[in-house]
Amino acid sequence: MAELTVNEMLEMQRQLQDKYKDKWEPICPEIGQNKLLWMIGEIGEVADIIKKNGCDEAISAPELRAHLVEEMADVLMYYHDVMLCYGITSDELREAYIKKFERNMKRW
């Protein structure tokens, strides 16, 4: 199976936002903060699965693992909404990620 790229995920989020534009908050800088808060809530759900069930169970129990992966997908969806709100491109993210990686590789 082919990997899902950042650009593909951003486009999927654009499609979702367009489909539900009359029901969801608009994608704009003023709403970016709300999207960040929703994303933090989803991160909390991921943490709860691991906290309540333990790492080994979250990894090995098929139903629990599926729930963990689904919540991680929710995190990524809000993450990409945040990128859309602030107009962050995959190229900008790639460049910043590489720079940060290179800095971290030299830290210790």
PyRosetta script that sets phi, psi and omega in degrees:
from pyrosetta import init, pose_from_sequence

init()
pose = pose_from_sequence("MAELTVNEMLEMQRQLQDKYKDKWEPICPEIGQNKLLWMIGEIGEVADIIKKNGCDEAISAPELRAHLVEEMADVLMYYHDVMLCYGITSDELREAYIKKFERNMKRW")
pose.set_psi(1, 137.4)
pose.set_omega(1, 179.6)
pose.set_phi(2, -72.2)
pose.set_psi(2, 149.1)
pose.set_omega(2, 178.1)
pose.set_phi(3, -74.8)
pose.set_psi(3, 149.9)
pose.set_omega(3, 177.1)
pose.set_phi(4, -88.9)
pose.set_psi(4, 123.1)
pose.set_omega(4, -177.4)
pose.set_phi(5, -87.2)
pose.set_psi(5, 163.8)
pose.set_omega(5, 175.8)
pose.set_phi(6, -59.2)
pose.set_psi(6, -43.5)
pose.set_omega(6, 179.6)
pose.set_phi(7, -60.8)
pose.set_psi(7, -40.4)
pose.set_omega(7, 178.2)
pose.set_phi(8, -64.8)
pose.set_psi(8, -41.6)
pose.set_omega(8, 179.2)
pose.set_phi(9, -66.2)
pose.set_psi(9, -40.2)
pose.set_omega(9, 177.3)
pose.set_phi(10, -61.6)
pose.set_psi(10, -42.4)
pose.set_omega(10, 179.1)
pose.set_phi(11, -65.1)
pose.set_psi(11, -39.9)
pose.set_omega(11, 177.2)
pose.set_phi(12, -61.8)
pose.set_psi(12, -41.2)
pose.set_omega(12, 178.1)
pose.set_phi(13, -65.5)
pose.set_psi(13, -38.7)
pose.set_omega(13, 176.6)
pose.set_phi(14, -60.1)
pose.set_psi(14, -41.9)
pose.set_omega(14, 179.1)
pose.set_phi(15, -63.7)
pose.set_psi(15, -44.3)
pose.set_omega(15, 177.4)
pose.set_phi(16, -61.5)
pose.set_psi(16, -46.2)
pose.set_omega(16, -179.0)
pose.set_phi(17, -62.5)
pose.set_psi(17, -38.7)
pose.set_omega(17, 178.6)
pose.set_phi(18, -67.3)
pose.set_psi(18, -43.3)
pose.set_omega(18, -179.7)
pose.set_phi(19, -61.7)
pose.set_psi(19, -39.1)
pose.set_omega(19, -175.0)
pose.set_phi(20, -108.0)
pose.set_psi(20, 24.1)
pose.set_omega(20, -175.7)
pose.set_phi(21, -59.0)
pose.set_psi(21, -26.5)
pose.set_omega(21, 178.8)
pose.set_phi(22, -85.3)
pose.set_psi(22, -10.2)
pose.set_omega(22, -177.3)
pose.set_phi(23, -113.1)
pose.set_psi(23, -29.2)
pose.set_omega(23, -176.0)
pose.set_phi(24, -103.6)
pose.set_psi(24, 162.1)
pose.set_omega(24, 174.8)
pose.set_phi(25, -62.6)
pose.set_psi(25, 148.7)
pose.set_omega(25, 179.6)
pose.set_phi(26, -70.3)
pose.set_psi(26, 158.7)
pose.set_omega(26, 175.5)
pose.set_phi(27, -89.3)
pose.set_psi(27, 105.8)
pose.set_omega(27, -179.9)
pose.set_phi(28, -160.3)
pose.set_psi(28, 161.9)
pose.set_omega(28, -177.1)
pose.set_phi(29, -55.5)
pose.set_psi(29, -35.9)
pose.set_omega(29, -177.8)
pose.set_phi(30, -65.1)
pose.set_psi(30, -25.2)
pose.set_omega(30, -178.0)
pose.set_phi(31, -94.7)
pose.set_psi(31, -11.3)
pose.set_omega(31, -179.1)
pose.set_phi(32, -53.4)
pose.set_psi(32, -38.8)
pose.set_omega(32, 179.2)
pose.set_phi(33, -61.9)
pose.set_psi(33, -42.4)
pose.set_omega(33, 178.7)
pose.set_phi(34, -62.4)
pose.set_psi(34, -42.5)
pose.set_omega(34, 179.8)
pose.set_phi(35, -63.0)
pose.set_psi(35, -38.5)
pose.set_omega(35, 176.2)
pose.set_phi(36, -61.6)
pose.set_psi(36, -42.3)
pose.set_omega(36, 179.6)
pose.set_phi(37, -65.2)
pose.set_psi(37, -40.8)
pose.set_omega(37, 176.5)
pose.set_phi(38, -62.6)
pose.set_psi(38, -40.4)
pose.set_omega(38, 179.3)
pose.set_phi(39, -62.9)
pose.set_psi(39, -41.6)
pose.set_omega(39, 178.2)
pose.set_phi(40, -61.8)
pose.set_psi(40, -38.7)
pose.set_omega(40, 176.0)
pose.set_phi(41, -60.1)
pose.set_psi(41, -42.0)
pose.set_omega(41, 178.4)
pose.set_phi(42, -67.3)
pose.set_psi(42, -37.7)
pose.set_omega(42, 176.1)
pose.set_phi(43, -61.5)
pose.set_psi(43, -38.9)
pose.set_omega(43, 176.2)
pose.set_phi(44, -60.5)
pose.set_psi(44, -38.2)
pose.set_omega(44, 177.9)
pose.set_phi(45, -65.6)
pose.set_psi(45, -39.1)
pose.set_omega(45, 175.9)
pose.set_phi(46, -61.4)
pose.set_psi(46, -48.3)
pose.set_omega(46, -179.2)
pose.set_phi(47, -61.4)
pose.set_psi(47, -39.3)
pose.set_omega(47, 179.6)
pose.set_phi(48, -61.9)
pose.set_psi(48, -41.1)
pose.set_omega(48, 179.5)
pose.set_phi(49, -58.8)
pose.set_psi(49, -45.7)
pose.set_omega(49, -178.2)
pose.set_phi(50, -71.5)
pose.set_psi(50, -43.0)
pose.set_omega(50, -178.8)
pose.set_phi(51, -62.2)
pose.set_psi(51, -43.6)
pose.set_omega(51, -175.3)
pose.set_phi(52, -78.3)
pose.set_psi(52, -24.4)
pose.set_omega(52, -173.4)
pose.set_phi(53, -117.7)
pose.set_psi(53, -13.5)
pose.set_omega(53, -176.8)
pose.set_phi(54, 84.5)
pose.set_psi(54, 154.8)
pose.set_omega(54, -177.3)
pose.set_phi(55, -61.9)
pose.set_psi(55, -47.7)
pose.set_omega(55, -176.0)
pose.set_phi(56, -59.9)
pose.set_psi(56, -44.2)
pose.set_omega(56, -179.7)
pose.set_phi(57, -66.8)
pose.set_psi(57, -41.9)
pose.set_omega(57, 179.9)
pose.set_phi(58, -62.9)
pose.set_psi(58, -29.9)
pose.set_omega(58, 180.0)
pose.set_phi(59, -83.2)
pose.set_psi(59, -40.0)
pose.set_omega(59, -168.3)
pose.set_phi(60, -99.8)
pose.set_psi(60, -27.1)
pose.set_omega(60, -179.5)
pose.set_phi(61, -78.5)
pose.set_psi(61, 115.3)
pose.set_omega(61, -171.9)
pose.set_phi(62, -53.4)
pose.set_psi(62, -46.0)
pose.set_omega(62, -178.3)
pose.set_phi(63, -67.1)
pose.set_psi(63, -42.1)
pose.set_omega(63, 179.2)
pose.set_phi(64, -67.3)
pose.set_psi(64, -41.0)
pose.set_omega(64, 177.6)
pose.set_phi(65, -61.8)
pose.set_psi(65, -41.7)
pose.set_omega(65, 178.5)
pose.set_phi(66, -61.2)
pose.set_psi(66, -39.8)
pose.set_omega(66, 178.0)
pose.set_phi(67, -66.0)
pose.set_psi(67, -42.1)
pose.set_omega(67, 177.4)
pose.set_phi(68, -59.2)
pose.set_psi(68, -47.4)
pose.set_omega(68, -179.3)
pose.set_phi(69, -65.0)
pose.set_psi(69, -39.4)
pose.set_omega(69, 178.0)
pose.set_phi(70, -61.9)
pose.set_psi(70, -42.5)
pose.set_omega(70, 179.0)
pose.set_phi(71, -67.5)
pose.set_psi(71, -35.5)
pose.set_omega(71, 175.4)
pose.set_phi(72, -63.6)
pose.set_psi(72, -36.9)
pose.set_omega(72, 176.7)
pose.set_phi(73, -63.6)
pose.set_psi(73, -39.5)
pose.set_omega(73, 176.5)
pose.set_phi(74, -60.2)
pose.set_psi(74, -42.6)
pose.set_omega(74, 178.0)
pose.set_phi(75, -58.0)
pose.set_psi(75, -47.7)
pose.set_omega(75, -178.9)
pose.set_phi(76, -64.2)
pose.set_psi(76, -36.1)
pose.set_omega(76, 178.6)
pose.set_phi(77, -62.7)
pose.set_psi(77, -46.0)
pose.set_omega(77, 177.4)
pose.set_phi(78, -67.4)
pose.set_psi(78, -36.3)
pose.set_omega(78, 177.3)
pose.set_phi(79, -57.5)
pose.set_psi(79, -45.5)
pose.set_omega(79, 180.0)
pose.set_phi(80, -71.4)
pose.set_psi(80, -31.3)
pose.set_omega(80, 172.3)
pose.set_phi(81, -61.0)
pose.set_psi(81, -41.3)
pose.set_omega(81, 178.4)
pose.set_phi(82, -61.9)
pose.set_psi(82, -44.8)
pose.set_omega(82, 177.4)
pose.set_phi(83, -57.6)
pose.set_psi(83, -43.0)
pose.set_omega(83, 179.4)
pose.set_phi(84, -65.0)
pose.set_psi(84, -42.2)
pose.set_omega(84, -179.3)
pose.set_phi(85, -58.3)
pose.set_psi(85, -38.3)
pose.set_omega(85, -176.5)
pose.set_phi(86, -101.8)
pose.set_psi(86, 7.2)
pose.set_omega(86, 176.5)
pose.set_phi(87, 64.8)
pose.set_psi(87, 31.8)
pose.set_omega(87, 179.7)
pose.set_phi(88, -83.2)
pose.set_psi(88, 125.7)
pose.set_omega(88, -178.7)
pose.set_phi(89, -91.7)
pose.set_psi(89, 162.8)
pose.set_omega(89, 177.5)
pose.set_phi(90, -65.5)
pose.set_psi(90, -31.5)
pose.set_omega(90, 176.9)
pose.set_phi(91, -65.5)
pose.set_psi(91, -42.7)
pose.set_omega(91, 177.3)
pose.set_phi(92, -62.5)
pose.set_psi(92, -43.1)
pose.set_omega(92, -179.5)
pose.set_phi(93, -64.2)
pose.set_psi(93, -43.6)
pose.set_omega(93, 179.3)
pose.set_phi(94, -59.5)
pose.set_psi(94, -47.9)
pose.set_omega(94, -179.2)
pose.set_phi(95, -61.6)
pose.set_psi(95, -47.0)
pose.set_omega(95, -179.9)
pose.set_phi(96, -64.9)
pose.set_psi(96, -39.4)
pose.set_omega(96, -179.5)
pose.set_phi(97, -63.3)
pose.set_psi(97, -45.4)
pose.set_omega(97, 179.9)
pose.set_phi(98, -62.8)
pose.set_psi(98, -44.8)
pose.set_omega(98, 178.8)
pose.set_phi(99, -60.9)
pose.set_psi(99, -44.1)
pose.set_omega(99, -180.0)
pose.set_phi(100, -65.0)
pose.set_psi(100, -41.9)
pose.set_omega(100, 177.2)
pose.set_phi(101, -58.6)
pose.set_psi(101, -48.3)
pose.set_omega(101, -178.9)
pose.set_phi(102, -62.4)
pose.set_psi(102, -40.8)
pose.set_omega(102, 175.9)
pose.set_phi(103, -62.2)
pose.set_psi(103, -45.0)
pose.set_omega(103, -179.2)
pose.set_phi(104, -65.9)
pose.set_psi(104, -32.3)
pose.set_omega(104, 178.8)
pose.set_phi(105, -66.9)
pose.set_psi(105, -20.5)
pose.set_omega(105, -178.2)
pose.set_phi(106, -103.2)
pose.set_psi(106, -0.2)
pose.set_omega(106, -172.3)
pose.set_phi(107, -65.7)
pose.set_psi(107, -49.8)
pose.set_omega(107, -172.7)
pose.set_phi(108, -118.7)
pose.dump_pdb("model.pdb")
